[in-house]
Amino acid sequence: MKEYKGYGGNKVTIDEENVLIKQVFQKENCTFNDIISVNFIPPIMLKNGIVVIVTKKATYEMIFLKKSLNEFKELYDLMYKKVYTERNTCTSISNSNDDEKTISRNANDMYQYCIDNNYGMGRTRSWGVKHFKLIENSLGSDEKILMCFIGLHKYVSISKHDSNFAYAITNKRIVMAQKKMVGEILQTVSLKNLNDITMVTGMAMGTITIDTSKETFSVGVNKIIARSINDKIHEVLLEVQDSKTNSLVQQKTSVPNYSSADEILKFKELLDMGAITQEEFDVKKKQIIGI
């Protein structure tokens, strides 16, 4: 049995597959199969650290002091291994092949997609959904959500960033949104203006850099999450590129070649002049268009 004591009476007790979570007036006995996601937010200069545990019943924020950093990093690593690494492989494949291909335009569903795929979760669910609501309201009628995630916007360091934003990649653009206590931020980058997306990782955090023709955006997330998000972003962008290429090929094959049409017109003029017969014109026309 292992016990992790946080600030203000927060406590997590792990006994093999059984987990007891205590937070102020909340208490839950569960197993690792009941835990949907876990996220680690390290302490910064004026804020304590948090391990966010989302179960099928509730969300718990296990606050800890800087002196307990190693202890709660151990808790996070243990829970991450149990929740993500040791989960049934067949379930993961099913999700990636079916659910991830069609993402709902609904804000709640976009947030849940992030939780289910470990693409970030922010501080709380309510704020995460508010961020995605801005994206939901901005979507065009023909836009499809290909992938979404949550991260620290304009990330420089763990103490220098613009807090959590919601991000969505559609078949047309990348949308970045944050709902504030007063006001909101909504930024858009057309896929046509996207130069590259790269990733670097450090000891605990990873940075995903979105490089555009006008501006560069850095998004900070947990380094393990960063790899997953980066891989998925490049996967969907490649699918968009392939789709556009196939569309162009179809357009080219469906439109008659201009020189062929011009050649037929010449023989039509000869027919009208009486220089060739209708039978000769029909034969030439079939030869030109390849019938």
C-alpha positions in Angstrom: 0.0 0.0 0.0 1.3 3.5 -0.9 -0.1 6.8 0.4 0.4 10.2 -1.1 -0.6 13.1 1.2 -1.2 16.5 -0.4 -2.1 20.0 0.8 -5.3 20.6 2.8 -6.1 17.0 3.5 -5.9 15.8 -0.1 -4.8 12.1 -0.2 -4.5 9.3 -2.6 -4.0 5.7 -1.4 -3.1 2.9 -3.8 -3.3 -0.7 -2.9 -2.5 -2.8 -5.9 -5.4 -2.1 -8.3 -7.6 -0.3 -5.7 -7.4 3.5 -5.4 -8.8 5.7 -2.6 -9.1 9.4 -3.4 -9.9 12.0 -0.7 -10.4 15.7 -1.5 -11.9 17.9 1.2 -15.6 16.7 1.3 -15.2 14.3 -1.7 -14.2 10.7 -1.3 -14.1 7.8 -3.8 -13.1 4.2 -3.8 -12.3 2.9 -7.3 -10.0 0.9 -9.4 -7.6 2.1 -12.2 -10.2 1.0 -14.7 -12.6 3.6 -13.3 -10.0 6.4 -13.9 -10.5 8.2 -17.3 -7.4 10.4 -17.3 -4.7 11.9 -15.1 -2.7 15.1 -15.6 0.3 16.6 -13.9 0.7 20.4 -13.4 4.0 21.2 -11.7 4.2 23.9 -9.1 5.4 27.4 -10.2 6.6 30.4 -8.4 3.3 31.4 -6.7 1.2 28.4 -7.3 1.1 24.9 -5.9 1.3 21.8 -8.1 -1.8 19.7 -9.0 -2.4 16.1 -10.0 -5.8 16.1 -11.8 -7.6 12.8 -11.6 -10.7 12.3 -13.7 -12.8 9.3 -12.8 -16.2 8.1 -14.2 -17.9 9.9 -11.2 -15.9 13.1 -10.6 -12.8 15.2 -11.1 -10.3 15.6 -8.3 -7.5 18.2 -8.1 -4.9 16.9 -5.7 -3.0 20.0 -4.6 0.6 19.5 -3.4 3.4 21.8 -2.2 6.7 22.2 -4.0 8.5 20.2 -1.3 6.3 17.2 -2.3 7.1 17.5 -6.0 9.0 14.2 -6.3 6.4 12.3 -4.3 3.5 13.5 -6.5 5.5 13.1 -9.7 5.9 9.4 -8.6 2.1 9.3 -8.1 1.5 10.7 -11.6 3.9 8.3 -13.2 2.4 5.3 -11.5 -1.2 6.4 -12.4 -0.2 7.3 -16.0 1.3 3.8 -16.5 -1.8 2.1 -15.1 -4.3 4.3 -16.9 -2.7 4.7 -20.3 0.1 2.2 -20.8 -1.5 -0.9 -19.4 -5.0 -0.4 -20.8 -6.5 -2.9 -23.2 -4.7 -2.5 -26.5 -7.8 -3.6 -28.5 -9.8 -0.7 -27.0 -7.1 1.8 -28.0 -7.1 0.5 -31.6 -10.9 0.7 -31.8 -10.9 4.3 -30.6 -8.2 5.4 -33.0 -9.7 3.7 -36.0 -13.4 4.7 -35.5 -14.0 7.5 -33.0 -11.0 9.7 -33.8 -12.0 9.8 -37.5 -15.3 11.5 -36.8 -15.2 14.2 -34.1 -18.3 15.9 -33.0 -18.6 19.7 -33.5 -20.1 19.9 -30.0 -17.9 21.6 -27.3 -18.5 18.9 -24.7 -17.6 16.2 -27.2 -14.5 18.0 -28.3 -13.3 18.3 -24.7 -14.2 14.6 -24.0 -12.2 13.7 -27.2 -9.1 15.4 -25.5 -9.7 13.4 -22.3 -10.2 10.1 -24.0 -7.1 10.4 -26.1 -4.9 12.2 -23.5 -4.5 15.3 -25.6 -4.6 17.7 -22.5 -7.4 18.7 -20.1 -6.7 22.1 -18.7 -7.4 23.0 -15.1 -11.1 22.1 -15.0 -13.7 20.5 -17.3 -16.0 23.5 -17.1 -13.3 26.0 -18.4 -12.2 23.5 -21.1 -15.7 23.2 -22.4 -16.0 27.1 -22.4 -12.9 27.4 -24.6 -14.2 24.8 -27.0 -17.6 26.5 -27.1 -15.9 29.5 -28.8 -14.6 27.1 -31.5 -18.0 25.4 -31.9 -19.6 28.8 -32.5 -17.0 29.8 -35.1 -17.2 26.7 -37.3 -18.5 27.1 -40.9 -21.2 24.8 -42.2 -18.8 22.8 -44.3 -16.0 22.5 -41.7 -15.0 19.2 -40.2 -13.1 18.7 -36.9 -10.1 16.5 -37.6 -8.4 16.8 -34.2 -8.3 18.9 -31.1 -6.2 19.4 -28.0 -5.6 21.6 -25.0 -2.3 23.4 -24.0 -0.6 26.4 -22.5 -0.7 29.2 -25.2 2.4 31.2 -26.1 4.4 29.0 -23.8 7.9 30.2 -22.8 8.3 28.5 -19.4 6.2 26.9 -16.7 5.7 30.4 -15.2 5.5 32.4 -18.4 2.5 31.6 -20.8 -1.0 32.8 -21.6 -2.7 29.9 -19.7 -4.8 27.2 -21.3 -6.3 27.4 -24.8 -8.4 25.0 -26.7 -7.1 24.1 -30.2 -8.9 22.5 -33.1 -7.7 21.5 -36.5 -10.3 21.5 -39.2 -10.2 20.7 -42.9 -9.6 24.4 -43.5 -7.7 26.0 -40.6 -6.3 25.8 -37.1 -8.5 27.5 -34.5 -7.2 28.6 -31.1 -9.6 29.8 -28.4 -9.7 31.0 -24.8 -12.7 32.1 -22.7 -11.7 34.7 -20.1 -13.6 35.9 -17.0 -14.1 39.0 -19.1 -13.9 38.7 -22.8 -12.5 36.0 -25.1 -9.7 35.3 -27.6 -10.3 33.5 -30.9 -7.4 33.1 -33.3 -7.3 31.4 -36.7 -4.6 30.2 -39.0 -5.5 29.0 -42.5 -3.8 25.7 -43.5 -2.6 27.6 -46.6 -0.5 29.8 -44.4 0.9 27.0 -42.3 4.7 26.5 -42.7 5.4 23.7 -40.3 4.6 22.2 -36.9 7.5 21.0 -34.7 8.0 19.6 -31.2 10.7 19.7 -28.6 10.7 18.1 -25.1 12.4 18.9 -21.9 12.5 17.2 -18.4 8.8 17.4 -17.8 7.2 19.7 -20.5 7.0 19.6 -24.3 6.5 22.5 -26.7 4.6 22.2 -29.9 5.5 25.1 -32.3 3.0 26.1 -34.9 4.9 28.1 -37.5 2.8 30.2 -39.9 3.6 32.8 -42.6 2.7 35.6 -40.2 3.2 34.4 -36.6 4.6 31.6 -34.5 2.6 30.0 -31.7 4.2 27.8 -29.0 2.0 25.4 -27.0 3.2 23.9 -23.7 2.0 20.4 -22.6 3.3 17.5 -20.7 6.2 15.9 -22.7 4.4 12.5 -23.1 1.2 14.2 -24.2 3.3 16.4 -26.6 4.4 13.4 -28.6 0.9 12.0 -28.9 -0.5 15.4 -30.0 2.4 16.0 -32.5 2.0 12.6 -34.1 -1.8 13.1 -34.5 -1.5 16.6 -35.9 0.9 15.4 -38.6 -1.4 12.4 -39.4 -4.4 14.6 -40.0 -2.5 17.2 -41.9 -1.1 14.5 -44.2 -4.7 13.3 -44.7 -5.8 16.8 -45.7 -2.9 17.1 -48.2 -3.7 13.7 -49.7 -7.4 14.6 -50.0 -6.5 17.9 -51.9 -4.1 16.0 -54.2 -6.7 13.4 -55.0 -9.3 16.1 -55.7 -6.9 17.9 -58.1 -6.2 14.6 -59.9 -9.9 14.0 -60.3 -10.5 17.5 -61.7 -7.7 17.0 -64.2 -9.0 13.7 -65.4 -12.6 14.8 -65.6 -11.9 17.9 -67.7 -11.1 17.2 -71.4 -7.7 18.3 -72.5 -7.8 21.7 -74.2 -5.6 20.7 -77.1 -7.8 17.7 -77.8 -10.9 20.0 -77.8 -9.1 22.4 -80.1 -8.2 19.6 -82.5 -11.8 18.4 -82.7 -12.9 22.0 -83.4 -10.6 22.1 -86.4 -12.0 18.9 -87.9 -15.6 20.3 -87.2 -14.7 23.3 -89.3 -13.4 21.0 -92.1 -16.7 19.1 -91.9 -18.7 22.4 -92.1 -16.6 23.4 -95.1 -17.3 20.1 -96.8 -13.7 19.1 -96.8 -14.4 15.9 -95.0 -17.4 13.7 -94.6 -19.4 13.1 -91.4 -18.0 9.6 -91.3 -14.4 10.8 -91.5 -15.2 13.4 -88.8 -16.6 10.8 -86.4 -13.6 8.6 -86.9 -11.2 11.4 -86.2 -13.2 12.5 -83.1 -13.0 9.0 -81.6 -9.3 8.8 -82.2 -8.7 12.2 -80.5 -10.7 11.4 -77.4 -9.4 7.9 -77.2 -12.6 5.9 -77.7 
